[in-house]
Amino acid sequence: CVLMVAIYALGGISGANFNPAVSVTLGISKTMGGPGLDWATVGIYSAVQSVAGVAAALSYAALFGESFNLAPAKGFNGFHAGLCELLYTFMLCFVVLNVAVARKNAQEQGQYYGLAIGFVIIAGAFGAGAVSGGCFNPAVALGIDISSLYYGFGWCIPYIVCELVGAALAAAAFKFIRPEDFGGERNEKTELASEFLGTYFLVLTVGLNVLGKSLAGAFSIAASLTSMIYALGDVSGAHFNPAVTVSILASGRAQDLTPGK
């Protein structure tokens, strides 16, 4: 996907945020004493990202001679769309924090971060896209709304609010899941929270794909699972499935199901 390619291409230059919500979650993380960005950089990045989003939207509108309106899909309202935007923006920012920002990444020097982040968009677009359109990015929401002024303007405001709330919640969850990045110590609660979040987003993506009659349900669900395994595998083992936990226990190969500290 284009996000994954762009992350690998430009991550070494700017950090490859490409999303004001991601920049904001990095600012909140740093404010809480963890890794992230200073607010001056967050502001500059967000402004540039927003301008780029509008420019891109005007470009596709000019190329096709038409645009499309930003609004909840038929049969859904603002609450439904806002909740989808909040949840999958949370997932996106949370995965970014865990696979690209957490201090353990400097030691691992893994190259999977672009794949993990890109797969969140696949999970959310096929799942929640049928409800909200699947923006998960204030720059996307603003660009779409401005490029379709002919059809009306305004839905970008609640979309952006929900996306930024998701970004803030992701930073708070990151601090809880990885207290060692904030001067604390990991404990059993962090491992249980890890299993809860991974399982929640897996099942949420399953349900949304099935109910939305997605044509790429298997890909979307697998992408959700992949992203959360990369994000949380070193915290709880990333089972996200009672059958997996029972299987590991029955194998007799793991006396302690929690990962080594």
C-alpha positions in Angstrom: 0.0 0.0 0.0 1.1 3.6 -0.6 1.5 4.4 3.1 3.9 1.5 3.6 6.0 2.4 0.6 6.1 6.1 1.6 7.1 5.2 5.2 10.0 3.1 4.0 11.0 5.8 1.5 10.8 8.8 3.8 10.9 7.5 7.4 14.6 8.3 7.7 14.0 11.9 6.8 11.0 13.2 8.6 9.8 10.1 10.6 7.0 9.6 8.0 4.0 10.8 10.1 1.9 11.8 7.1 -1.0 12.3 9.5 -1.7 15.1 12.0 -3.2 12.6 14.3 0.1 10.7 14.4 2.0 13.9 15.0 -0.3 14.8 17.8 0.0 11.4 19.5 3.8 11.8 19.4 3.5 15.2 21.0 1.3 13.9 23.8 3.7 11.0 24.4 6.6 13.3 24.7 4.6 15.6 27.0 4.0 12.6 29.3 7.7 11.9 29.5 8.0 9.3 26.8 9.5 9.3 23.3 7.9 11.6 20.7 8.0 15.0 19.2 8.1 18.5 20.6 4.9 20.6 20.1 6.6 23.1 17.7 7.4 20.2 15.4 3.9 18.8 15.8 2.4 22.1 14.7 4.7 22.5 11.7 4.2 18.9 10.6 0.4 19.1 11.0 0.2 22.3 9.0 2.2 20.8 6.1 0.3 17.5 6.2 -3.0 19.4 6.0 -1.9 21.5 3.1 -0.7 18.4 1.3 -4.1 16.7 2.0 -6.0 19.6 0.4 -3.6 19.8 -2.5 -3.9 16.1 -3.2 -7.7 16.2 -3.0 -7.9 19.1 -5.4 -5.6 17.2 -7.7 -7.8 14.1 -8.0 -10.8 16.3 -8.4 -9.2 18.2 -11.2 -8.0 15.0 -12.9 -11.5 13.4 -12.8 -13.5 16.6 -13.1 -15.5 15.7 -10.1 -15.2 14.8 -6.4 -17.1 12.9 -3.7 -18.6 14.2 -0.5 -17.3 13.4 3.0 -20.2 12.0 5.1 -21.3 8.8 6.9 -22.4 6.1 4.5 -26.0 5.6 3.8 -27.8 4.0 6.8 -25.3 5.4 9.3 -25.1 8.6 11.2 -22.4 10.9 12.7 -22.1 8.8 15.8 -21.4 5.6 13.9 -18.9 7.3 11.6 -17.2 9.2 14.4 -16.8 6.1 16.4 -15.2 4.2 13.5 -12.8 7.1 12.9 -11.9 7.3 16.6 -11.3 3.5 16.9 -9.2 3.0 13.8 -7.2 6.2 14.3 -6.5 5.0 17.8 -5.3 1.7 16.3 -3.1 3.4 13.7 -1.5 5.8 16.3 -1.1 3.0 18.8 0.7 0.7 16.3 2.9 3.6 15.2 3.9 4.3 18.8 4.7 0.6 19.4 6.5 -0.4 16.3 8.3 2.8 15.4 8.5 5.0 18.5 8.9 2.7 21.5 12.5 2.6 22.8 12.8 -1.1 22.3 12.8 -0.5 18.5 16.2 1.2 18.8 17.6 -2.1 20.2 15.7 -4.5 17.8 16.3 -2.4 14.7 13.5 -4.3 13.0 12.3 -3.4 9.5 8.7 -4.5 9.9 7.3 -1.1 11.1 6.1 0.0 7.6 4.3 -3.2 7.1 2.6 -3.1 10.5 1.5 0.5 10.1 0.3 0.1 6.5 -1.7 -3.0 7.4 -3.8 -0.9 9.9 -5.1 1.0 6.9 -6.1 -2.2 5.2 -7.8 -3.5 8.3 -9.7 -0.2 8.8 -10.5 0.7 5.3 -12.2 -2.6 4.5 -13.8 -2.8 7.9 -14.8 0.7 9.0 -14.7 2.2 5.5 -18.3 1.0 4.8 -19.4 3.2 7.7 -17.3 6.4 7.7 -15.4 6.2 4.4 -12.2 5.3 6.3 -10.2 8.5 6.7 -8.3 7.9 10.0 -6.4 11.1 9.1 -7.4 14.8 9.6 -5.5 15.7 6.5 -7.6 13.2 4.5 -10.9 14.4 6.0 -10.1 18.1 5.4 -8.9 17.5 1.9 -12.0 15.5 0.9 -14.3 18.0 2.4 -12.7 21.0 0.7 -12.5 19.3 -2.7 -16.3 18.6 -2.5 -17.5 22.1 -1.4 -20.1 21.8 -4.2 -21.8 19.1 -2.2 -21.5 20.9 1.1 -18.9 21.3 3.8 -18.7 20.5 7.5 -18.3 16.8 8.1 -14.5 17.1 8.3 -14.9 18.9 11.7 -16.5 16.0 13.7 -14.3 13.6 11.8 -11.1 15.5 12.8 -12.3 15.8 16.4 -12.9 12.1 16.7 -9.5 11.3 15.1 -7.7 13.5 17.5 -9.5 12.0 20.4 -8.3 8.6 19.1 -4.8 9.9 18.9 -4.9 11.1 22.5 -6.3 7.8 23.8 -3.5 5.9 21.8 -0.8 7.9 23.6 -2.4 7.1 27.0 -2.7 3.4 26.1 0.9 3.4 25.0 2.0 4.8 28.3 0.0 2.1 30.2 1.3 -0.7 28.0 4.9 0.4 28.0 5.6 2.1 31.4 9.3 1.4 30.9 9.4 4.1 28.2 8.1 6.5 30.8 10.3 5.6 33.7 8.0 2.9 35.2 8.1 -0.9 35.2 6.0 -3.4 33.3 3.6 -5.6 35.2 0.8 -8.2 34.8 -1.7 -5.4 34.1 0.2 -4.3 31.1 0.2 -7.8 29.6 -3.5 -8.2 30.2 -4.2 -4.8 28.6 -2.1 -5.9 25.6 -4.2 -9.1 25.2 -7.4 -7.1 25.5 -6.5 -4.5 22.9 -5.2 -7.0 20.4 -8.2 -9.3 20.7 -10.6 -6.3 20.7 -9.4 -4.9 17.3 -9.2 -8.4 15.8 -12.8 -9.2 16.7 -14.0 -5.6 15.8 -12.4 -6.0 12.3 -14.0 -9.4 11.9 -17.5 -8.1 12.7 -17.2 -5.0 10.6 -16.0 -6.9 7.5 -18.8 -9.5 7.9 -21.6 -7.0 8.5 -20.3 -4.7 5.8 -20.1 -7.5 3.3 -16.5 -6.7 2.5 -15.0 -8.4 -0.5 -11.6 -8.4 1.2 -12.6 -9.6 4.6 -9.9 -12.2 5.0 -7.2 -9.7 4.0 -8.5 -7.0 6.3 -8.8 -9.4 9.3 -5.3 -10.8 8.7 -3.9 -7.3 8.4 -5.5 -6.4 11.8 -4.0 -9.4 13.4 -0.6 -8.8 11.8 -0.4 -5.2 13.0 -1.3 -6.0 16.6 1.1 -8.9 16.8 4.0 -6.7 15.6 2.8 -4.0 18.1 2.3 -6.1 21.2 4.1 -9.4 20.6 6.9 -8.5 23.0 4.5 -7.4 25.7 2.1 -10.4 26.2 3.1 -12.8 23.5 0.2 -11.5 21.3 -2.1 -14.6 21.6 -5.4 -12.7 21.1 -7.2 -16.0 21.1 -8.0 -18.4 23.9 -7.3 -21.4 21.6 -3.8 -20.1 21.1 -3.2 -19.7 24.8 -4.6 -23.2 25.6 -2.5 -24.7 22.8 0.7 -23.1 24.2 -0.1 -24.3 27.7 -0.9 -27.8 26.5 2.3 -28.0 24.5 4.3 -27.9 27.8 6.9 -25.8 26.1 6.1 -22.6 28.1 6.0 -22.9 31.9 5.2 -19.2 32.1 3.0 -17.8 29.4 4.3 -14.3 30.0 7.3 -13.1 28.0 10.7 -12.6 29.6 11.3 -9.2 31.2 
